[in-house]
Amino acid sequence: MATNTVDFDKIKQLSQLPEAGAGRNFATDFPSVMDQVSPEEWQARVDLAACYRLVDLYDMTYLIYNHITVRVPGTDQFLINLYGLTYKEITASSLAKVDLDGNIVWKPEGTDYGINGAGYVIHSAIHKARNDINAVIHTHSVAGMAISAMRCGLLPLTQNAMRFDGHIGYHDYEGPALSMDEQQRLVADLGPHNAMILRNHGLLTAGASIPEAFNLLYQLETACQAQVGALSAGFDGLSTPPQDVVDLTAKVFAPTTLRPYGLLEWPAMLRKVEAETKNSGYPHYAS
């Protein structure tokens, strides 16, 4: 495979990387935009901000890096975090709006934060190719990176992992995801699935909604954690069920079999965010 080309000027433009910090506005007190957007967009913003907080609460963050996006209802634009905020700081009104061509359509007035170029490359490719997907999450958790570096990939060692058997893609590492050349291969490797392991890189999940994408991420992350722990016994000490049992488990947890997982769980997740971020010193996620 030929080496990818990177438009570094475009990446710098998206990220608005500072030449120097002096005089730049990196404040995080963003005024509410609830009255400036449609009720549908506001709800998408609130759910996305809650998802950022949940990924933080479940210890899947990586400093200011990584990205979660949601499509603005009824448009080809998506919302994404400003590049420079921790997930604890993200609010509904701090999210930038980007189109599929990489133009920042809107961001909080006066801020010098941009967006992560890799976030645009990965997420715009999936949002453009998959109309059934409205939310995309990408993480660099320790367990996710560990599994991404294993030739065997995710093994059907636990119920959490079995749900992904035959329902997960794998994408070979091509360097930091900053090249538009990679987009077509990312989409092809994801295929019809809503989960993918980016080899030597991390995890990606997607869904028709933020609740579904987050629930899938939680299942994938815990499956990776369990595999890392189980491998401490060595491969010879592992036990896996017969393939017909694995197949049945995967079918049970398919979103079209019983229910789309994540929707029932979401109100409980919001209660968790409310309870565990109260009096944290950080702004309320729905502000």
Backbone hydrogen bonds in HBPLUS format (Angstrom, degrees):
<---DONOR---> <-ACCEPTOR-->    atom                        ^
c    i                          cat <-CA-CA->   ^        H-A-AA   ^      H-
h    n   atom  resd res      DA  || num        DHA   H-A  angle D-A-AA Bond
n    s   type  num  typ     dist DA aas  dist angle  dist       angle   num
A0010-LYS N   A0007-ASP O   3.07 MM   3  5.38 120.3  2.44 103.7 117.6     1
A0011-ILE N   A0007-ASP O   3.08 MM   4  6.46 158.3  2.13 152.6 159.2     2
A0012-LYS N   A0008-PHE O   2.92 MM   4  6.11 160.2  1.96 148.6 153.6     3
A0013-GLN N   A0009-ASP O   2.92 MM   4  6.10 149.3  2.02 140.9 149.9     4
A0014-LEU N   A0010-LYS O   2.92 MM   4  6.20 160.3  1.96 153.3 157.4     5
A0015-SER N   A0011-ILE O   2.94 MM   4  6.08 167.7  1.96 151.8 155.5     6
A0016-GLN N   A0012-LYS O   2.72 MM   4  5.49 129.7  1.97 137.3 150.2     7
A0115-ILE N   A0014-LEU O   2.76 MM 101  5.55 165.7  1.78 133.1 136.6     8
A0024-ARG N   A0021-GLY O   3.29 MM   3  5.79 162.4  2.32 135.2 133.8     9
A0112-ASP N   A0025-ASN O   2.99 MM  87  5.25 163.3  2.02 155.3 149.8    10
A0036-GLN N   A0033-VAL O   2.84 MM   3  5.07 157.1  1.89 112.8 120.5    11
A0042-TRP N   A0038-SER O   2.91 MM   4  6.18 162.1  1.94 157.0 162.5    12
A0043-GLN N   A0039-PRO O   2.99 MM   4  6.18 157.5  2.05 144.8 150.1    13
A0044-ALA N   A0040-GLU O   3.09 MM   4  6.33 155.8  2.15 142.8 149.5    14
A0045-ARG N   A0041-GLU O   2.87 MM   4  6.14 152.5  1.95 149.7 157.5    15
A0046-VAL N   A0042-TRP O   2.90 MM   4  6.20 158.2  1.95 152.4 157.8    16
A0047-ASP N   A0043-GLN O   2.94 MM   4  6.16 167.0  1.96 153.1 156.4    17
A0048-LEU N   A0044-ALA O   2.94 MM   4  6.05 157.0  2.00 144.2 151.1    18
A0049-ALA N   A0045-ARG O   2.91 MM   4  6.09 164.0  1.93 150.9 155.3    19
A0050-ALA N   A0046-VAL O   2.95 MM   4  6.14 156.2  2.00 147.0 153.8    20
A0051-CYS N   A0047-ASP O   2.95 MM   4  6.17 146.9  2.06 142.1 151.2    21
A0052-TYR N   A0048-LEU O   3.03 MM   4  6.41 154.6  2.09 151.7 157.6    22
A0053-ARG N   A0049-ALA O   3.15 MM   4  6.48 157.9  2.20 146.4 151.9    23
A0054-LEU N   A0050-ALA O   2.90 MM   4  6.21 151.8  1.98 147.4 155.6    24
A0055-VAL N   A0051-CYS O   2.93 MM   4  6.17 163.0  1.96 156.3 159.7    25
A0056-ASP N   A0052-TYR O   3.12 MM   4  6.38 148.1  2.23 141.9 150.5    26
A0057-LEU N   A0053-ARG O   2.83 MM   4  6.13 157.7  1.87 149.0 155.5    27
A0058-TYR N   A0054-LEU O   2.89 MM   4  6.08 150.5  1.98 153.3 159.9    28
A0060-MET N   A0055-VAL O   2.91 MM   5  5.32 160.8  1.94 166.4 166.6    29
A0059-ASP N   A0056-ASP O   2.98 MM   3  5.08 158.0  2.03 112.3 113.9    30
A0065-TYR N   A0062-TYR O   2.93 MM   3  5.54 151.9  2.01 143.0 143.3    31
A0138-HIS N   A0067-HIS O   3.06 MM  71  5.71 153.5  2.14 164.3 172.7    32
A0069-THR N   A0136-VAL O   2.90 MM  67  5.33 160.2  1.93 153.2 159.9    33
A0136-VAL N   A0069-THR O   3.04 MM  67  5.33 154.3  2.11 137.0 143.3    34
A0070-VAL N   A0079-LEU O   3.36 MM   9  5.45 144.2  2.49 131.9 141.3    35
A0079-LEU N   A0070-VAL O   2.84 MM   9  5.45 160.8  1.87 155.5 157.7    36
A0071-ARG N   A0134-ASN O   2.71 MM  63  5.01 149.8  1.79 146.5 155.5    37
A0072-VAL N   A0077-GLN O   2.84 MM   5  5.65 169.2  1.85 141.3 144.9    38
A0075-THR N   A0072-VAL O   3.02 MM   3  5.65 141.9  2.17 155.5 152.8    39
A0078-PHE N   A0098-VAL O   2.87 MM  20  5.48 160.2  1.91 157.4 163.1    40
A0098-VAL N   A0078-PHE O   2.87 MM  20  5.48 168.6  1.88 161.3 164.3    41
A0080-ILE N   A0096-ALA O   2.95 MM  16  5.39 150.8  2.04 145.0 152.9    42
A0096-ALA N   A0080-ILE O   2.87 MM  16  5.39 147.5  1.98 176.4 166.7    43
A0083-TYR N   A0114-GLY O   2.74 MM  31  5.50 167.1  1.76 135.1 139.7    44
A0089-GLU N   A0086-THR O   3.03 MM   3  5.48 151.3  2.11 111.0 119.2    45
A0094-SER N   A0091-THR O   3.15 MM   3  5.20 151.7  2.23 101.6 110.2    46
A0092-ALA N   A0285-TYR O   2.89 MM 193  6.19 138.5  2.07 152.5 163.0    47
A0097-LYS N   A0106-TRP O   2.75 MM   9  4.98 168.1  1.76 150.3 152.4    48
A0105-VAL N   A0097-LYS O   2.70 MM   8  5.40 128.5  1.97 139.2 154.5    49
A0106-TRP N   A0097-LYS O   3.19 MM   9  4.98 158.0  2.25 133.6 134.5    50
A0099-ASP N   A0103-ASN O   3.01 MM   4  5.51 156.6  2.06 149.0 156.1    51
A0102-GLY N   A0099-ASP O   3.02 MM   3  5.55 164.3  2.05 118.1 121.3    52
A0111-THR N   A0108-PRO O   3.31 MM   3  5.94 165.5  2.33 130.3 134.4    53
A0119-GLY N   A0116-ASN O   2.95 MM   3  5.17 124.0  2.27 101.3 116.4    54
A0120-TYR N   A0116-ASN O   3.24 MM   4  6.74 147.9  2.34 148.8 157.3    55
A0121-VAL N   A0117-GLY O   3.05 MM   4  6.39 165.9  2.07 153.7 156.6    56
A0122-ILE N   A0118-ALA O   3.01 MM   4  6.10 177.8  2.01 155.4 156.0    57
A0123-HIS N   A0119-GLY O   3.01 MM   4  5.77 154.6  2.08 142.1 148.6    58
A0124-SER N   A0120-TYR O   2.92 MM   4  5.46 154.6  1.99 138.5 146.8    59
A0126-ILE N   A0122-ILE O   3.43 MM   4  6.76 155.7  2.49 145.3 150.7    60
A0127-HIS N   A0123-HIS O   2.89 MM   4  6.09 171.6  1.90 160.0 162.8    61
A0128-LYS N   A0124-SER O   2.94 MM   4  5.86 152.1  2.02 141.5 148.7    62
A0129-ALA N   A0125-ALA O   3.13 MM   4  6.18 150.4  2.22 137.5 145.1    63
A0130-ARG N   A0126-ILE O   2.94 MM   4  5.77 156.4  2.00 154.5 158.5    64
A0133-ILE N   A0130-ARG O   3.14 MM   3  5.48 161.4  2.18 109.2 115.1    65
A0134-ASN N   A0207-GLY O   2.88 MM  73  6.15 158.8  1.93 142.1 147.0    66
A0135-ALA N   A0207-GLY O   3.08 MM  72  5.42 153.8  2.15 159.4 158.6    67
A0207-GLY N   A0135-ALA O   3.01 MM  72  5.42 144.3  2.14 146.8 149.8    68
A0137-ILE N   A0205-THR O   2.81 MM  68  5.30 167.2  1.83 160.7 161.0    69
A0205-THR N   A0137-ILE O   2.95 MM  68  5.30 154.5  2.02 145.7 154.0    70
A0139-THR N   A0203-LEU O   3.07 MM  64  5.38 156.3  2.13 137.6 144.8    71
A0203-LEU N   A0139-THR O   3.09 MM  64  5.38 153.2  2.16 141.1 149.2    72
A0145-MET N   A0141-SER O   2.87 MM   4  6.05 161.9  1.91 153.3 157.8    73
A0146-ALA N   A0142-VAL O   2.94 MM   4  6.14 152.3  2.01 145.9 154.3    74
A0147-ILE N   A0143-ALA O   3.02 MM   4  6.30 164.4  2.04 153.9 156.0    75
A0148-SER N   A0144-GLY O   2.97 MM   4  6.11 151.3  2.05 142.6 151.5    76
A0149-ALA N   A0145-MET O   3.16 MM   4  6.35 125.3  2.48 138.1 149.9    77
A0149-ALA N   A0146-ALA O   3.14 MM   3  5.32 144.4  2.27 100.4 110.6    78
A0150-MET N   A0147-ILE O   3.04 MM   3  5.20 164.7  2.06 109.8 114.6    79
A0200-ASN N   A0148-SER O   2.90 MM  52  4.93 158.2  1.95  99.8 107.1    80
A0153-GLY N   A0150-MET O   3.05 MM   3  5.40 151.3  2.14 109.1 117.6    81
A0157-LEU N   A0155-LEU O   2.82 MM   2  5.52 139.8  1.98 103.6  92.2    82
A0161-ALA N   A0158-THR O   3.03 MM   3  5.18 121.1  2.39  98.5 112.9    83
A0162-MET N   A0158-THR O   2.89 MM   4  6.18 152.9  1.96 153.8 162.4    84
A0164-PHE N   A0161-ALA O   2.99 MM   3  5.64 155.7  2.05 117.2 124.5    85
A0165-ASP N   A0162-MET O   3.05 MM   3  5.18 158.2  2.10 106.9 113.8    86
A0167-HIS N   A0164-PHE O   2.76 MM   3  4.77 163.4  1.79 127.6 127.5    87
A0169-GLY N   A0195-ALA O   2.94 MM  26  6.35 163.6  1.97 142.1 145.5    88
A0197-ILE N   A0169-GLY O   2.90 MM  28  6.32 157.7  1.95 152.5 152.2    89
A0171-HIS N   A0197-ILE O   3.07 MM  26  6.43 158.3  2.12 152.3 154.3    90
A0199-ARG N   A0171-HIS O   2.80 MM  28  5.84 141.2  1.95 145.6 158.3    91
A0178-LEU N   A0176-PRO O   2.69 MM   2  5.68 131.3  1.92 115.9  99.8    92
A0182-GLU N   A0179-SER O   3.16 MM   3  5.74 156.0  2.22 112.3 117.9    93
A0183-GLN N   A0180-MET O   3.21 MM   3  5.47 151.5  2.30 106.7 114.3    94
A0186-LEU N   A0182-GLU O   2.97 MM   4  6.21 155.3  2.03 158.7 166.7    95
A0187-VAL N   A0183-GLN O   3.07 MM   4  6.33 165.3  2.09 156.7 159.0    96
A0188-ALA N   A0184-GLN O   3.00 MM   4  6.17 158.3  2.05 142.6 149.2    97
A0189-ASP N   A0185-ARG O   2.89 MM   4  5.95 158.1  1.93 147.1 152.4    98
A0190-LEU N   A0186-LEU O   3.01 MM   4  6.21 145.0  2.13 143.4 152.9    99
A0191-GLY N   A0187-VAL O   3.01 MM   4  6.23 152.3  2.09 145.4 152.9   100
A0193-HIS N   A0190-LEU O   3.07 MM   3  5.71 148.5  2.17 142.2 142.2   101
A0206-ALA N   A0194-ASN O   2.79 MM  12  4.89 140.6  1.95 150.2 146.3   102
A0196-MET N   A0204-LEU O   2.81 MM   8  5.17 153.2  1.88 155.9 155.2   103
A0204-LEU N   A0196-MET O   2.92 MM   8  5.17 133.5  2.14 162.3 165.9   104
A0198-LEU N   A0202-GLY O   2.88 MM   4  5.19 152.6  1.95 148.2 154.1   105
A0201-HIS N   A0198-LEU O   2.94 MM   3  5.24 129.5  2.20 149.0 143.5   106
A0202-GLY N   A0198-LEU O   2.98 MM   4  5.19 151.6  2.06 135.5 144.6   107
A0213-ALA N   A0209-SER O   3.03 MM   4  6.27 163.7  2.05 154.7 159.5   108
A0214-PHE N   A0210-ILE O   2.89 MM   4  6.00 163.6  1.92 160.1 164.2   109
A0215-ASN N   A0211-PRO O   3.04 MM   4  6.12 162.9  2.07 143.5 148.5   110
A0216-LEU N   A0212-GLU O   3.06 MM   4  6.20 158.7  2.11 145.2 150.9   111
A0217-LEU N   A0213-ALA O   3.00 MM   4  6.22 151.6  2.09 141.7 149.6   112
A0218-TYR N   A0214-PHE O   2.89 MM   4  6.20 161.1  1.92 157.0 161.6   113
A0219-GLN N   A0215-ASN O   3.02 MM   4  6.32 160.2  2.06 149.5 154.2   114
A0220-LEU N   A0216-LEU O   2.94 MM   4  6.16 159.5  1.98 149.0 154.9   115
A0221-GLU N   A0217-LEU O   2.75 MM   4  5.89 167.5  1.77 159.2 162.8   116
A0222-THR N   A0218-TYR O   2.99 MM   4  6.11 167.5  2.01 149.9 153.2   117
A0223-ALA N   A0219-GLN O   3.01 MM   4  6.10 147.6  2.11 139.3 148.6   118
A0224-CYS N   A0220-LEU O   2.97 MM   4  6.22 151.4  2.05 147.1 154.5   119
A0225-GLN N   A0221-GLU O   2.93 MM   4  6.24 158.5  1.97 150.4 156.5   120
A0226-ALA N   A0222-THR O   2.94 MM   4  6.09 158.4  1.99 144.2 149.7   121
A0227-GLN N   A0223-ALA O   3.05 MM   4  6.24 153.2  2.12 142.0 149.1   122
A0228-VAL N   A0224-CYS O   2.98 MM   4  6.23 164.9  2.00 155.5 158.9   123
A0229-GLY N   A0225-GLN O   3.07 MM   4  6.30 159.6  2.11 147.1 152.7   124
A0230-ALA N   A0226-ALA O   2.82 MM   4  6.02 159.5  1.86 149.6 155.7   125
A0231-LEU N   A0227-GLN O   2.92 MM   4  6.03 153.6  1.99 151.9 157.7   126
A0232-SER N   A0229-GLY O   3.15 MM   3  5.58 157.8  2.20 108.2 115.1   127
A0233-ALA N   A0230-ALA O   3.02 MM   3  5.91 167.7  2.04 122.5 126.5   128
A0234-GLY N   A0231-LEU O   2.90 MM   3  4.90 156.3  1.96 102.6 110.5   129
A0237-GLY N   A0234-GLY O   3.10 MM   3  5.58 148.6  2.21 110.5 119.3   130
A0238-LEU N   A0235-PHE O   3.12 MM   3  5.43 169.2  2.14 115.0 117.7   131
A0245-VAL N   A0242-PRO O   3.04 MM   3  5.47 131.1  2.29 108.8 121.0   132
A0246-VAL N   A0242-PRO O   3.14 MM   4  6.53 155.5  2.20 149.6 157.1   133
A0247-ASP N   A0243-GLN O   2.80 MM   4  6.05 160.9  1.84 154.4 159.3   134
A0248-LEU N   A0244-ASP O   3.05 MM   4  6.18 155.2  2.11 136.8 143.1   135
A0249-THR N   A0245-VAL O   2.98 MM   4  6.20 160.5  2.02 147.9 153.0   136
A0250-ALA N   A0246-VAL O   2.97 MM   4  6.24 161.7  2.01 153.2 157.8   137
A0251-LYS N   A0247-ASP O   3.00 MM   4  6.23 152.2  2.08 145.1 152.9   138
A0252-VAL N   A0248-LEU O   2.91 MM   4  6.18 158.3  1.96 153.4 158.9   139
A0253-PHE N   A0249-THR O   3.19 MM   4  6.45 156.4  2.25 150.2 155.1   140
A0254-ALA N   A0251-LYS O   3.20 MM   3  5.15 156.8  2.26 100.8 107.9   141
A0257-THR N   A0254-ALA O   3.01 MM   3  5.52 167.6  2.02 122.0 126.1   142
A0266-TRP N   A0262-GLY O   3.04 MM   4  5.87 127.9  2.33 135.4 145.9   143
A0268-ALA N   A0265-GLU O   3.10 MM   3  5.55 120.5  2.47 110.8 124.8   144
A0269-MET N   A0265-GLU O   3.07 MM   4  6.37 147.9  2.17 147.8 157.6   145
A0269-MET N   A0266-TRP O   2.93 MM   3  4.89 115.9  2.35  96.8 113.7   146
A0270-LEU N   A0266-TRP O   2.89 MM   4  6.24 153.4  1.96 158.7 166.4   147
A0271-ARG N   A0267-PRO O   3.00 MM   4  6.28 151.5  2.08 143.6 151.3   148
A0272-LYS N   A0268-ALA O   3.00 MM   4  6.26 147.5  2.10 141.4 150.2   149
A0273-VAL N   A0269-MET O   2.98 MM   4  6.34 157.2  2.03 147.6 153.2   150
A0274-GLU N   A0270-LEU O   2.93 MM   4  6.19 166.5  1.95 152.0 155.3   151
A0275-ALA N   A0271-ARG O   2.94 MM   4  6.09 166.4  1.96 149.8 153.3   152
A0276-GLU N   A0272-LYS O   2.88 MM   4  5.90 167.4  1.90 155.7 159.3   153
A0277-THR N   A0273-VAL O   3.02 MM   4  5.80 131.5  2.26 145.8 153.1   154
A0280-SER N   A0277-THR O   3.20 MM   3  5.19 138.6  2.38 133.4 124.4   155
A0287-SER N   A0284-HIS O   3.15 MM   3  5.55 142.7  2.30 124.8 122.3   156
